[in-house]
């Protein structure tokens, strides 16, 4: 997080027209490695927007450029109309940025950490008690106010970090994989906090490598090697494959995949644990012939071949394949 003085309160809505964030051809290289490659997207005011992709997709680098802590090699970002390149300090006053390794002070208590960040953000003393009460309430940290931050569990540290990031009521919240390595209960609690802030009018951009979390976003950008491979609502992205996806449970899935790829109508075959997902031109029409083809190839113990609802993992793999990109492992969140 980058303390930079008090920001407008969460309830203060931005202008009725215009985007909260505009990323325009963002590019950043580290030596010979292009971490972010001409990345462009827009985020609407009050939107929960996701940057979704595996490690190395460019999520952290993108968020650091949005936060103004890393200068783009080329391109620009505007946050509520202010350029990150031309006015990085002005942009920081509008945001809260929570990195993967948030800077909590382990030798301070929960309450002292909140107070420290309130001081950094120059939160008016008259407003602090009400803000602390609200933060303690939805983070469930109230009973632990006097506990040292260093003695908290991983999930509780993340919730404290998020509370510190929110103490000045920013207009834009940037979270870099906030649920990574967090237990399921704390993971749920973190999402509750994020959704409550969005409901209050805060714009949030959150990165994650977990595909099962991607369905929480209003819209999302699927990233691969620093590029956007898909950008839309989760529902719209999944609708692309509606009526085109078959699933079958069987053993020797990788051998079955090679067989399936040679069958008529099969465009893509992906392994998900003991299941095979097949992208075809017409799921209902192709299912009987594919079932017969697998049985003829010796996969007589296979379960039924039947149409299934597409997941965002399926969308991710399909998009990579259509771009000619190699995907040697399941996307984030998929079984292996």
Beta strands, then each sheet from edge to edge (+ up, - down):
strand 1: 21-30
strand 2: 33-43
strand 3: 48-52
strand 4: 74-79
strand 5: 82-83
strand 6: 95-98
strand 7: 172-176
strand 8: 203-208
strand 9: 219-224
strand 10: 227-232
strand 11: 245-249
strand 12: 266-272
strand 13: 275-280
strand 14: 306-307
sheet 1: 2+ 1- 4+ 5-
sheet 2: 6+ 7+ 8+ 3+ 9+ 10-
sheet 3: 12+ 13- 11+ 14-
end
